[in-house]
């Protein structure tokens, strides 16, 4: 029973981690490049716009 709870908590943390990784990725509106991380497009160096 305790093991099941620990596994659920661990999976929940993993999901949050993947979700935050996904949210940090963005698509450059100028060149369409998928930037995985950072606030600047690694292709055309355009700053991320919100
Ligand atoms: Zn770009």
mmCIF file of the protein (N, C-alpha, C, O) and its ligand, coordinates in Angstrom:
data_MODEL
# 
_entry.id   MODEL 
# 
loop_
_entity.id 
_entity.type 
_entity.pdbx_number_of_molecules 
1 polymer     1 
2 non-polymer 1 
# 
_entity_poly.entity_id                      1 
_entity_poly.type                           'polypeptide(L)' 
_entity_poly.nstd_linkage                   no 
_entity_poly.nstd_monomer                   no 
_entity_poly.pdbx_seq_one_letter_code       
;(UNK)(UNK)(UNK)(UNK)(UNK)(UNK)(UNK)(UNK)(UNK)(UNK)(UNK)(UNK)(UNK)(UNK)(UNK)(UNK)
(UNK)(UNK)(UNK)(UNK)(UNK)(UNK)(UNK)(UNK)(UNK)(UNK)(UNK)(UNK)(UNK)(UNK)(UNK)(UNK)
(UNK)(UNK)(UNK)(UNK)(UNK)(UNK)(UNK)(UNK)(UNK)(UNK)(UNK)(UNK)(UNK)(UNK)(UNK)(UNK)
(UNK)(UNK)
;
_entity_poly.pdbx_seq_one_letter_code_can   XXXXXXXXXXXXXXXXXXXXXXXXXXXXXXXXXXXXXXXXXXXXXXXXXX 
_entity_poly.pdbx_strand_id                 A 
# 
loop_
_entity_poly_seq.entity_id 
_entity_poly_seq.num 
_entity_poly_seq.mon_id 
_entity_poly_seq.hetero 
1 1  UNK n 
1 2  UNK n 
1 3  UNK n 
1 4  UNK n 
1 5  UNK n 
1 6  UNK n 
1 7  UNK n 
1 8  UNK n 
1 9  UNK n 
1 10 UNK n 
1 11 UNK n 
1 12 UNK n 
1 13 UNK n 
1 14 UNK n 
1 15 UNK n 
1 16 UNK n 
1 17 UNK n 
1 18 UNK n 
1 19 UNK n 
1 20 UNK n 
1 21 UNK n 
1 22 UNK n 
1 23 UNK n 
1 24 UNK n 
1 25 UNK n 
1 26 UNK n 
1 27 UNK n 
1 28 UNK n 
1 29 UNK n 
1 30 UNK n 
1 31 UNK n 
1 32 UNK n 
1 33 UNK n 
1 34 UNK n 
1 35 UNK n 
1 36 UNK n 
1 37 UNK n 
1 38 UNK n 
1 39 UNK n 
1 40 UNK n 
1 41 UNK n 
1 42 UNK n 
1 43 UNK n 
1 44 UNK n 
1 45 UNK n 
1 46 UNK n 
1 47 UNK n 
1 48 UNK n 
1 49 UNK n 
1 50 UNK n 
# 
loop_
_struct_asym.id 
_struct_asym.entity_id 
A 1 
B 2 
# 
loop_
_chem_comp.id 
_chem_comp.type 
_chem_comp.mon_nstd_flag 
UNK 'L-peptide linking' . 
ZN  non-polymer         . 
# 
_pdbx_entity_nonpoly.entity_id   2 
_pdbx_entity_nonpoly.name        ? 
_pdbx_entity_nonpoly.comp_id     ZN 
# 
_pdbx_nonpoly_scheme.asym_id         B 
_pdbx_nonpoly_scheme.entity_id       2 
_pdbx_nonpoly_scheme.mon_id          ZN 
_pdbx_nonpoly_scheme.ndb_seq_num     1 
_pdbx_nonpoly_scheme.pdb_seq_num     101 
_pdbx_nonpoly_scheme.auth_seq_num    101 
_pdbx_nonpoly_scheme.pdb_mon_id      ZN 
_pdbx_nonpoly_scheme.auth_mon_id     ZN 
_pdbx_nonpoly_scheme.pdb_strand_id   A 
_pdbx_nonpoly_scheme.pdb_ins_code    . 
# 
loop_
_atom_site.group_PDB 
_atom_site.id 
_atom_site.type_symbol 
_atom_site.label_atom_id 
_atom_site.label_alt_id 
_atom_site.label_comp_id 
_atom_site.label_asym_id 
_atom_site.label_entity_id 
_atom_site.label_seq_id 
_atom_site.pdbx_PDB_ins_code 
_atom_site.Cartn_x 
_atom_site.Cartn_y 
_atom_site.Cartn_z 
_atom_site.occupancy 
_atom_site.B_iso_or_equiv 
_atom_site.pdbx_formal_charge 
_atom_site.auth_seq_id 
_atom_site.auth_comp_id 
_atom_site.auth_asym_id 
_atom_site.auth_atom_id 
_atom_site.pdbx_PDB_model_num 
ATOM   1   N  N  . UNK A 1 1  ? 0.848  -1.217 0.000   1.00 0.00 ? 1   UNK A N  1 
ATOM   2   C  CA . UNK A 1 1  ? 0.000  0.000  0.000   1.00 0.00 ? 1   UNK A CA 1 
ATOM   3   C  C  . UNK A 1 1  ? 0.871  1.250  0.000   1.00 0.00 ? 1   UNK A C  1 
ATOM   4   O  O  . UNK A 1 1  ? 0.654  2.163  -0.797  1.00 0.00 ? 1   UNK A O  1 
ATOM   5   N  N  . UNK A 1 2  ? 1.844  1.291  0.883   1.00 0.00 ? 2   UNK A N  1 
ATOM   6   C  CA . UNK A 1 2  ? 2.747  2.439  0.961   1.00 0.00 ? 2   UNK A CA 1 
ATOM   7   C  C  . UNK A 1 2  ? 3.554  2.568  -0.326  1.00 0.00 ? 2   UNK A C  1 
ATOM   8   O  O  . UNK A 1 2  ? 3.822  3.674  -0.797  1.00 0.00 ? 2   UNK A O  1 
ATOM   9   N  N  . UNK A 1 3  ? 3.939  1.420  -0.889  1.00 0.00 ? 3   UNK A N  1 
ATOM   10  C  CA . UNK A 1 3  ? 4.725  1.432  -2.125  1.00 0.00 ? 3   UNK A CA 1 
ATOM   11  C  C  . UNK A 1 3  ? 3.909  2.040  -3.267  1.00 0.00 ? 3   UNK A C  1 
ATOM   12  O  O  . UNK A 1 3  ? 4.429  2.797  -4.087  1.00 0.00 ? 3   UNK A O  1 
ATOM   13  N  N  . UNK A 1 4  ? 2.623  1.693  -3.304  1.00 0.00 ? 4   UNK A N  1 
ATOM   14  C  CA . UNK A 1 4  ? 1.745  2.228  -4.368  1.00 0.00 ? 4   UNK A CA 1 
ATOM   15  C  C  . UNK A 1 4  ? 1.678  3.757  -4.269  1.00 0.00 ? 4   UNK A C  1 
ATOM   16  O  O  . UNK A 1 4  ? 1.738  4.453  -5.283  1.00 0.00 ? 4   UNK A O  1 
ATOM   17  N  N  . UNK A 1 5  ? 1.556  4.266  -3.059  1.00 0.00 ? 5   UNK A N  1 
ATOM   18  C  CA . UNK A 1 5  ? 1.475  5.719  -2.856  1.00 0.00 ? 5   UNK A CA 1 
ATOM   19  C  C  . UNK A 1 5  ? 2.769  6.390  -3.314  1.00 0.00 ? 5   UNK A C  1 
ATOM   20  O  O  . UNK A 1 5  ? 2.739  7.429  -3.973  1.00 0.00 ? 5   UNK A O  1 
ATOM   21  N  N  . UNK A 1 6  ? 3.907  5.787  -2.960  1.00 0.00 ? 6   UNK A N  1 
ATOM   22  C  CA . UNK A 1 6  ? 5.195  6.347  -3.360  1.00 0.00 ? 6   UNK A CA 1 
ATOM   23  C  C  . UNK A 1 6  ? 5.329  6.371  -4.877  1.00 0.00 ? 6   UNK A C  1 
ATOM   24  O  O  . UNK A 1 6  ? 5.829  7.341  -5.447  1.00 0.00 ? 6   UNK A O  1 
ATOM   25  N  N  . UNK A 1 7  ? 4.878  5.292  -5.535  1.00 0.00 ? 7   UNK A N  1 
ATOM   26  C  CA . UNK A 1 7  ? 4.963  5.226  -6.999  1.00 0.00 ? 7   UNK A CA 1 
ATOM   27  C  C  . UNK A 1 7  ? 4.097  6.316  -7.625  1.00 0.00 ? 7   UNK A C  1 
ATOM   28  O  O  . UNK A 1 7  ? 4.507  6.967  -8.586  1.00 0.00 ? 7   UNK A O  1 
ATOM   29  N  N  . UNK A 1 8  ? 2.894  6.512  -7.076  1.00 0.00 ? 8   UNK A N  1 
ATOM   30  C  CA . UNK A 1 8  ? 1.995  7.543  -7.608  1.00 0.00 ? 8   UNK A CA 1 
ATOM   31  C  C  . UNK A 1 8  ? 2.614  8.926  -7.464  1.00 0.00 ? 8   UNK A C  1 
ATOM   32  O  O  . UNK A 1 8  ? 2.538  9.748  -8.378  1.00 0.00 ? 8   UNK A O  1 
ATOM   33  N  N  . UNK A 1 9  ? 3.232  9.179  -6.304  1.00 0.00 ? 9   UNK A N  1 
ATOM   34  C  CA . UNK A 1 9  ? 3.880  10.479 -6.077  1.00 0.00 ? 9   UNK A CA 1 
ATOM   35  C  C  . UNK A 1 9  ? 5.034  10.660 -7.055  1.00 0.00 ? 9   UNK A C  1 
ATOM   36  O  O  . UNK A 1 9  ? 5.215  11.744 -7.608  1.00 0.00 ? 9   UNK A O  1 
ATOM   37  N  N  . UNK A 1 10 ? 5.808  9.613  -7.269  1.00 0.00 ? 10  UNK A N  1 
ATOM   38  C  CA . UNK A 1 10 ? 6.959  9.670  -8.168  1.00 0.00 ? 10  UNK A CA 1 
ATOM   39  C  C  . UNK A 1 10 ? 6.508  9.942  -9.599  1.00 0.00 ? 10  UNK A C  1 
ATOM   40  O  O  . UNK A 1 10 ? 7.107  10.753 -10.305 1.00 0.00 ? 10  UNK A O  1 
ATOM   41  N  N  . UNK A 1 11 ? 5.436  9.250  -10.024 1.00 0.00 ? 11  UNK A N  1 
ATOM   42  C  CA . UNK A 1 11 ? 4.927  9.450  -11.380 1.00 0.00 ? 11  UNK A CA 1 
ATOM   43  C  C  . UNK A 1 11 ? 4.362  10.861 -11.537 1.00 0.00 ? 11  UNK A C  1 
ATOM   44  O  O  . UNK A 1 11 ? 4.503  11.485 -12.589 1.00 0.00 ? 11  UNK A O  1 
ATOM   45  N  N  . UNK A 1 12 ? 3.722  11.353 -10.477 1.00 0.00 ? 12  UNK A N  1 
ATOM   46  C  CA . UNK A 1 12 ? 3.175  12.705 -10.525 1.00 0.00 ? 12  UNK A CA 1 
ATOM   47  C  C  . UNK A 1 12 ? 4.283  13.721 -10.718 1.00 0.00 ? 12  UNK A C  1 
ATOM   48  O  O  . UNK A 1 12 ? 4.121  14.678 -11.476 1.00 0.00 ? 12  UNK A O  1 
ATOM   49  N  N  . UNK A 1 13 ? 5.421  13.524 -10.035 1.00 0.00 ? 13  UNK A N  1 
ATOM   50  C  CA . UNK A 1 13 ? 6.543  14.445 -10.187 1.00 0.00 ? 13  UNK A CA 1 
ATOM   51  C  C  . UNK A 1 13 ? 7.100  14.374 -11.602 1.00 0.00 ? 13  UNK A C  1 
ATOM   52  O  O  . UNK A 1 13 ? 7.463  15.392 -12.191 1.00 0.00 ? 13  UNK A O  1 
ATOM   53  N  N  . UNK A 1 14 ? 7.163  13.159 -12.141 1.00 0.00 ? 14  UNK A N  1 
ATOM   54  C  CA . UNK A 1 14 ? 7.658  12.997 -13.509 1.00 0.00 ? 14  UNK A CA 1 
ATOM   55  C  C  . UNK A 1 14 ? 6.757  13.721 -14.494 1.00 0.00 ? 14  UNK A C  1 
ATOM   56  O  O  . UNK A 1 14 ? 7.238  14.373 -15.420 1.00 0.00 ? 14  UNK A O  1 
ATOM   57  N  N  . UNK A 1 15 ? 5.446  13.606 -14.296 1.00 0.00 ? 15  UNK A N  1 
ATOM   58  C  CA . UNK A 1 15 ? 4.503  14.268 -15.196 1.00 0.00 ? 15  UNK A CA 1 
ATOM   59  C  C  . UNK A 1 15 ? 4.668  15.780 -15.127 1.00 0.00 ? 15  UNK A C  1 
ATOM   60  O  O  . UNK A 1 15 ? 4.655  16.459 -16.153 1.00 0.00 ? 15  UNK A O  1 
ATOM   61  N  N  . UNK A 1 16 ? 4.824  16.302 -13.919 1.00 0.00 ? 16  UNK A N  1 
ATOM   62  C  CA . UNK A 1 16 ? 5.019  17.739 -13.771 1.00 0.00 ? 16  UNK A CA 1 
ATOM   63  C  C  . UNK A 1 16 ? 6.304  18.179 -14.453 1.00 0.00 ? 16  UNK A C  1 
ATOM   64  O  O  . UNK A 1 16 ? 6.362  19.248 -15.061 1.00 0.00 ? 16  UNK A O  1 
ATOM   65  N  N  . UNK A 1 17 ? 7.316  17.357 -14.349 1.00 0.00 ? 17  UNK A N  1 
ATOM   66  C  CA . UNK A 1 17 ? 8.603  17.689 -14.957 1.00 0.00 ? 17  UNK A CA 1 
ATOM   67  C  C  . UNK A 1 17 ? 8.472  17.730 -16.478 1.00 0.00 ? 17  UNK A C  1 
ATOM   68  O  O  . UNK A 1 17 ? 8.961  18.656 -17.126 1.00 0.00 ? 17  UNK A O  1 
ATOM   69  N  N  . UNK A 1 18 ? 7.806  16.716 -17.045 1.00 0.00 ? 18  UNK A N  1 
ATOM   70  C  CA . UNK A 1 18 ? 7.628  16.685 -18.493 1.00 0.00 ? 18  UNK A CA 1 
ATOM   71  C  C  . UNK A 1 18 ? 6.754  17.851 -18.958 1.00 0.00 ? 18  UNK A C  1 
ATOM   72  O  O  . UNK A 1 18 ? 6.987  18.424 -20.023 1.00 0.00 ? 18  UNK A O  1 
ATOM   73  N  N  . UNK A 1 19 ? 5.766  18.189 -18.168 1.00 0.00 ? 19  UNK A N  1 
ATOM   74  C  CA . UNK A 1 19 ? 4.867  19.280 -18.528 1.00 0.00 ? 19  UNK A CA 1 
ATOM   75  C  C  . UNK A 1 19 ? 5.624  20.607 -18.528 1.00 0.00 ? 19  UNK A C  1 
ATOM   76  O  O  . UNK A 1 19 ? 5.431  21.432 -19.421 1.00 0.00 ? 19  UNK A O  1 
ATOM   77  N  N  . UNK A 1 20 ? 6.479  20.812 -17.535 1.00 0.00 ? 20  UNK A N  1 
ATOM   78  C  CA . UNK A 1 20 ? 7.238  22.050 -17.488 1.00 0.00 ? 20  UNK A CA 1 
ATOM   79  C  C  . UNK A 1 20 ? 8.231  22.114 -18.642 1.00 0.00 ? 20  UNK A C  1 
ATOM   80  O  O  . UNK A 1 20 ? 8.498  23.192 -19.175 1.00 0.00 ? 20  UNK A O  1 
ATOM   81  N  N  . UNK A 1 21 ? 8.780  20.961 -19.030 1.00 0.00 ? 21  UNK A N  1 
ATOM   82  C  CA . UNK A 1 21 ? 9.692  20.921 -20.163 1.00 0.00 ? 21  UNK A CA 1 
ATOM   83  C  C  . UNK A 1 21 ? 8.940  21.273 -21.440 1.00 0.00 ? 21  UNK A C  1 
ATOM   84  O  O  . UNK A 1 21 ? 9.452  21.985 -22.304 1.00 0.00 ? 21  UNK A O  1 
ATOM   85  N  N  . UNK A 1 22 ? 7.732  20.768 -21.543 1.00 0.00 ? 22  UNK A N  1 
ATOM   86  C  CA . UNK A 1 22 ? 6.913  21.032 -22.721 1.00 0.00 ? 22  UNK A CA 1 
ATOM   87  C  C  . UNK A 1 22 ? 6.542  22.507 -22.795 1.00 0.00 ? 22  UNK A C  1 
ATOM   88  O  O  . UNK A 1 22 ? 6.574  23.114 -23.866 1.00 0.00 ? 22  UNK A O  1 
ATOM   89  N  N  . UNK A 1 23 ? 6.190  23.073 -21.648 1.00 0.00 ? 23  UNK A N  1 
ATOM   90  C  CA . UNK A 1 23 ? 5.777  24.468 -21.612 1.00 0.00 ? 23  UNK A CA 1 
ATOM   91  C  C  . UNK A 1 23 ? 6.935  25.403 -21.914 1.00 0.00 ? 23  UNK A C  1 
ATOM   92  O  O  . UNK A 1 23 ? 6.724  26.517 -22.395 1.00 0.00 ? 23  UNK A O  1 
ATOM   93  N  N  . UNK A 1 24 ? 8.168  24.959 -21.635 1.00 0.00 ? 24  UNK A N  1 
ATOM   94  C  CA . UNK A 1 24 ? 9.315  25.821 -21.874 1.00 0.00 ? 24  UNK A CA 1 
ATOM   95  C  C  . UNK A 1 24 ? 9.657  25.883 -23.356 1.00 0.00 ? 24  UNK A C  1 
ATOM   96  O  O  . UNK A 1 24 ? 10.366 26.788 -23.795 1.00 0.00 ? 24  UNK A O  1 
ATOM   97  N  N  . UNK A 1 25 ? 9.152  24.915 -24.132 1.00 0.00 ? 25  UNK A N  1 
ATOM   98  C  CA . UNK A 1 25 ? 9.399  24.925 -25.566 1.00 0.00 ? 25  UNK A CA 1 
ATOM   99  C  C  . UNK A 1 25 ? 8.424  25.887 -26.253 1.00 0.00 ? 25  UNK A C  1 
ATOM   100 O  O  . UNK A 1 25 ? 7.271  26.021 -25.844 1.00 0.00 ? 25  UNK A O  1 
ATOM   101 N  N  . UNK A 1 26 ? 8.898  26.536 -27.278 1.00 0.00 ? 26  UNK A N  1 
ATOM   102 C  CA . UNK A 1 26 ? 8.033  27.482 -27.998 1.00 0.00 ? 26  UNK A CA 1 
ATOM   103 C  C  . UNK A 1 26 ? 8.445  27.526 -29.459 1.00 0.00 ? 26  UNK A C  1 
ATOM   104 O  O  . UNK A 1 26 ? 9.550  27.127 -29.826 1.00 0.00 ? 26  UNK A O  1 
ATOM   105 N  N  . UNK A 1 27 ? 7.536  28.017 -30.278 1.00 0.00 ? 27  UNK A N  1 
ATOM   106 C  CA . UNK A 1 27 ? 7.780  28.068 -31.713 1.00 0.00 ? 27  UNK A CA 1 
ATOM   107 C  C  . UNK A 1 27 ? 8.047  29.504 -32.129 1.00 0.00 ? 27  UNK A C  1 
ATOM   108 O  O  . UNK A 1 27 ? 7.262  30.401 -31.820 1.00 0.00 ? 27  UNK A O  1 
ATOM   109 N  N  . UNK A 1 28 ? 9.126  29.719 -32.811 1.00 0.00 ? 28  UNK A N  1 
ATOM   110 C  CA . UNK A 1 28 ? 9.486  31.064 -33.270 1.00 0.00 ? 28  UNK A CA 1 
ATOM   111 C  C  . UNK A 1 28 ? 8.463  31.528 -34.305 1.00 0.00 ? 28  UNK A C  1 
ATOM   112 O  O  . UNK A 1 28 ? 8.178  30.824 -35.274 1.00 0.00 ? 28  UNK A O  1 
ATOM   113 N  N  . UNK A 1 29 ? 7.916  32.726 -34.083 1.00 0.00 ? 29  UNK A N  1 
ATOM   114 C  CA . UNK A 1 29 ? 6.872  33.225 -34.982 1.00 0.00 ? 29  UNK A CA 1 
ATOM   115 C  C  . UNK A 1 29 ? 7.452  33.739 -36.293 1.00 0.00 ? 29  UNK A C  1 
ATOM   116 O  O  . UNK A 1 29 ? 6.716  33.970 -37.252 1.00 0.00 ? 29  UNK A O  1 
ATOM   117 N  N  . UNK A 1 30 ? 8.776  33.919 -36.336 1.00 0.00 ? 30  UNK A N  1 
ATOM   118 C  CA . UNK A 1 30 ? 9.387  34.477 -37.546 1.00 0.00 ? 30  UNK A CA 1 
ATOM   119 C  C  . UNK A 1 30 ? 9.883  33.391 -38.501 1.00 0.00 ? 30  UNK A C  1 
ATOM   120 O  O  . UNK A 1 30 ? 9.692  33.478 -39.714 1.00 0.00 ? 30  UNK A O  1 
ATOM   121 N  N  . UNK A 1 31 ? 10.520 32.371 -37.934 1.00 0.00 ? 31  UNK A N  1 
ATOM   122 C  CA . UNK A 1 31 ? 11.074 31.337 -38.813 1.00 0.00 ? 31  UNK A CA 1 
ATOM   123 C  C  . UNK A 1 31 ? 10.416 29.978 -38.584 1.00 0.00 ? 31  UNK A C  1 
ATOM   124 O  O  . UNK A 1 31 ? 10.662 29.031 -39.332 1.00 0.00 ? 31  UNK A O  1 
ATOM   125 N  N  . UNK A 1 32 ? 9.575  29.881 -37.544 1.00 0.00 ? 32  UNK A N  1 
ATOM   126 C  CA . UNK A 1 32 ? 8.879  28.638 -37.291 1.00 0.00 ? 32  UNK A CA 1 
ATOM   127 C  C  . UNK A 1 32 ? 9.729  27.567 -36.635 1.00 0.00 ? 32  UNK A C  1 
ATOM   128 O  O  . UNK A 1 32 ? 9.323  26.408 -36.556 1.00 0.00 ? 32  UNK A O  1 
ATOM   129 N  N  . UNK A 1 33 ? 10.901 27.947 -36.165 1.00 0.00 ? 33  UNK A N  1 
ATOM   130 C  CA . UNK A 1 33 ? 11.796 26.986 -35.536 1.00 0.00 ? 33  UNK A CA 1 
ATOM   131 C  C  . UNK A 1 33 ? 11.286 26.625 -34.150 1.00 0.00 ? 33  UNK A C  1 
ATOM   132 O  O  . UNK A 1 33 ? 10.861 27.500 -33.396 1.00 0.00 ? 33  UNK A O  1 
ATOM   133 N  N  . UNK A 1 34 ? 11.327 25.329 -33.808 1.00 0.00 ? 34  UNK A N  1 
ATOM   134 C  CA . UNK A 1 34 ? 10.890 24.882 -32.492 1.00 0.00 ? 34  UNK A CA 1 
ATOM   135 C  C  . UNK A 1 34 ? 12.029 25.022 -31.500 1.00 0.00 ? 34  UNK A C  1 
ATOM   136 O  O  . UNK A 1 34 ? 12.976 24.236 -31.521 1.00 0.00 ? 34  UNK A O  1 
ATOM   137 N  N  . UNK A 1 35 ? 11.941 26.010 -30.639 1.00 0.00 ? 35  UNK A N  1 
ATOM   138 C  CA . UNK A 1 35 ? 12.979 26.253 -29.640 1.00 0.00 ? 35  UNK A CA 1 
ATOM   139 C  C  . UNK A 1 35 ? 12.669 25.434 -28.389 1.00 0.00 ? 35  UNK A C  1 
ATOM   140 O  O  . UNK A 1 35 ? 11.613 25.603 -27.778 1.00 0.00 ? 35  UNK A O  1 
ATOM   141 N  N  . UNK A 1 36 ? 13.572 24.562 -28.017 1.00 0.00 ? 36  UNK A N  1 
ATOM   142 C  CA . UNK A 1 36 ? 13.329 23.659 -26.888 1.00 0.00 ? 36  UNK A CA 1 
ATOM   143 C  C  . UNK A 1 36 ? 13.513 24.354 -25.544 1.00 0.00 ? 36  UNK A C  1 
ATOM   144 O  O  . UNK A 1 36 ? 12.830 24.023 -24.575 1.00 0.00 ? 36  UNK A O  1 
ATOM   145 N  N  . UNK A 1 37 ? 14.424 25.308 -25.480 1.00 0.00 ? 37  UNK A N  1 
ATOM   146 C  CA . UNK A 1 37 ? 14.644 25.991 -24.202 1.00 0.00 ? 37  UNK A CA 1 
ATOM   147 C  C  . UNK A 1 37 ? 15.314 27.335 -24.437 1.00 0.00 ? 37  UNK A C  1 
ATOM   148 O  O  . UNK A 1 37 ? 15.967 27.542 -25.460 1.00 0.00 ? 37  UNK A O  1 
ATOM   149 N  N  . UNK A 1 38 ? 15.149 28.243 -23.487 1.00 0.00 ? 38  UNK A N  1 
ATOM   150 C  CA . UNK A 1 38 ? 15.725 29.567 -23.613 1.00 0.00 ? 38  UNK A CA 1 
ATOM   151 C  C  . UNK A 1 38 ? 14.727 30.559 -24.188 1.00 0.00 ? 38  UNK A C  1 
ATOM   152 O  O  . UNK A 1 38 ? 13.682 30.165 -24.705 1.00 0.00 ? 38  UNK A O  1 
ATOM   153 N  N  . UNK A 1 39 ? 15.044 31.836 -24.100 1.00 0.00 ? 39  UNK A N  1 
ATOM   154 C  CA . UNK A 1 39 ? 14.137 32.883 -24.555 1.00 0.00 ? 39  UNK A CA 1 
ATOM   155 C  C  . UNK A 1 39 ? 14.485 33.402 -25.941 1.00 0.00 ? 39  UNK A C  1 
ATOM   156 O  O  . UNK A 1 39 ? 13.813 34.295 -26.456 1.00 0.00 ? 39  UNK A O  1 
ATOM   157 N  N  . UNK A 1 40 ? 15.534 32.848 -26.550 1.00 0.00 ? 40  UNK A N  1 
ATOM   158 C  CA . UNK A 1 40 ? 15.898 33.291 -27.888 1.00 0.00 ? 40  UNK A CA 1 
ATOM   159 C  C  . UNK A 1 40 ? 15.856 32.125 -28.871 1.00 0.00 ? 40  UNK A C  1 
ATOM   160 O  O  . UNK A 1 40 ? 16.273 31.015 -28.540 1.00 0.00 ? 40  UNK A O  1 
ATOM   161 N  N  . UNK A 1 41 ? 15.356 32.375 -30.069 1.00 0.00 ? 41  UNK A N  1 
ATOM   162 C  CA . UNK A 1 41 ? 15.361 31.369 -31.121 1.00 0.00 ? 41  UNK A CA 1 
ATOM   163 C  C  . UNK A 1 41 ? 16.800 31.037 -31.475 1.00 0.00 ? 41  UNK A C  1 
ATOM   164 O  O  . UNK A 1 41 ? 17.598 31.931 -31.760 1.00 0.00 ? 41  UNK A O  1 
ATOM   165 N  N  . UNK A 1 42 ? 17.124 29.781 -31.458 1.00 0.00 ? 42  UNK A N  1 
ATOM   166 C  CA . UNK A 1 42 ? 18.506 29.379 -31.740 1.00 0.00 ? 42  UNK A CA 1 
ATOM   167 C  C  . UNK A 1 42 ? 18.793 29.414 -33.239 1.00 0.00 ? 42  UNK A C  1 
ATOM   168 O  O  . UNK A 1 42 ? 19.932 29.194 -33.652 1.00 0.00 ? 42  UNK A O  1 
ATOM   169 N  N  . UNK A 1 43 ? 17.788 29.686 -34.049 1.00 0.00 ? 43  UNK A N  1 
ATOM   170 C  CA . UNK A 1 43 ? 17.960 29.710 -35.506 1.00 0.00 ? 43  UNK A CA 1 
ATOM   171 C  C  . UNK A 1 43 ? 18.136 31.132 -36.029 1.00 0.00 ? 43  UNK A C  1 
ATOM   172 O  O  . UNK A 1 43 ? 19.036 31.392 -36.827 1.00 0.00 ? 43  UNK A O  1 
ATOM   173 N  N  . UNK A 1 44 ? 17.272 32.062 -35.578 1.00 0.00 ? 44  UNK A N  1 
ATOM   174 C  CA . UNK A 1 44 ? 17.342 33.444 -36.083 1.00 0.00 ? 44  UNK A CA 1 
ATOM   175 C  C  . UNK A 1 44 ? 17.577 34.443 -34.955 1.00 0.00 ? 44  UNK A C  1 
ATOM   176 O  O  . UNK A 1 44 ? 17.635 35.648 -35.197 1.00 0.00 ? 44  UNK A O  1 
ATOM   177 N  N  . UNK A 1 45 ? 17.713 33.944 -33.713 1.00 0.00 ? 45  UNK A N  1 
ATOM   178 C  CA . UNK A 1 45 ? 18.040 34.791 -32.543 1.00 0.00 ? 45  UNK A CA 1 
ATOM   179 C  C  . UNK A 1 45 ? 16.961 35.827 -32.250 1.00 0.00 ? 45  UNK A C  1 
ATOM   180 O  O  . UNK A 1 45 ? 17.247 36.893 -31.704 1.00 0.00 ? 45  UNK A O  1 
ATOM   181 N  N  . UNK A 1 46 ? 15.722 35.512 -32.615 1.00 0.00 ? 46  UNK A N  1 
ATOM   182 C  CA . UNK A 1 46 ? 14.616 36.392 -32.245 1.00 0.00 ? 46  UNK A CA 1 
ATOM   183 C  C  . UNK A 1 46 ? 14.212 36.115 -30.802 1.00 0.00 ? 46  UNK A C  1 
ATOM   184 O  O  . UNK A 1 46 ? 14.152 34.959 -30.382 1.00 0.00 ? 46  UNK A O  1 
ATOM   185 N  N  . UNK A 1 47 ? 13.937 37.162 -30.051 1.00 0.00 ? 47  UNK A N  1 
ATOM   186 C  CA . UNK A 1 47 ? 13.542 36.979 -28.661 1.00 0.00 ? 47  UNK A CA 1 
ATOM   187 C  C  . UNK A 1 47 ? 12.121 36.418 -28.572 1.00 0.00 ? 47  UNK A C  1 
ATOM   188 O  O  . UNK A 1 47 ? 11.251 36.742 -29.381 1.00 0.00 ? 47  UNK A O  1 
ATOM   189 N  N  . UNK A 1 48 ? 11.917 35.582 -27.582 1.00 0.00 ? 48  UNK A N  1 
ATOM   190 C  CA . UNK A 1 48 ? 10.601 34.992 -27.377 1.00 0.00 ? 48  UNK A CA 1 
ATOM   191 C  C  . UNK A 1 48 ? 9.569  36.054 -27.040 1.00 0.00 ? 48  UNK A C  1 
ATOM   192 O  O  . UNK A 1 48 ? 9.831  36.952 -26.239 1.00 0.00 ? 48  UNK A O  1 
ATOM   193 N  N  . UNK A 1 49 ? 8.393  35.952 -27.653 1.00 0.00 ? 49  UNK A N  1 
ATOM   194 C  CA . UNK A 1 49 ? 7.314  36.879 -27.352 1.00 0.00 ? 49  UNK A CA 1 
ATOM   195 C  C  . UNK A 1 49 ? 6.176  36.135 -26.676 1.00 0.00 ? 49  UNK A C  1 
ATOM   196 O  O  . UNK A 1 49 ? 5.844  35.018 -27.072 1.00 0.00 ? 49  UNK A O  1 
ATOM   197 N  N  . UNK A 1 50 ? 5.585  36.732 -25.675 1.00 0.00 ? 50  UNK A N  1 
ATOM   198 C  CA . UNK A 1 50 ? 4.485  36.103 -24.961 1.00 0.00 ? 50  UNK A CA 1 
ATOM   199 C  C  . UNK A 1 50 ? 3.164  36.576 -25.507 1.00 0.00 ? 50  UNK A C  1 
ATOM   200 O  O  . UNK A 1 50 ? 2.111  36.153 -25.028 1.00 0.00 ? 50  UNK A O  1 
HETATM 201 ZN ZN . ZN  B 2 .  ? 13.446 32.032 -35.334 1.00 0.00 ? 101 ZN  A ZN 1 
# 
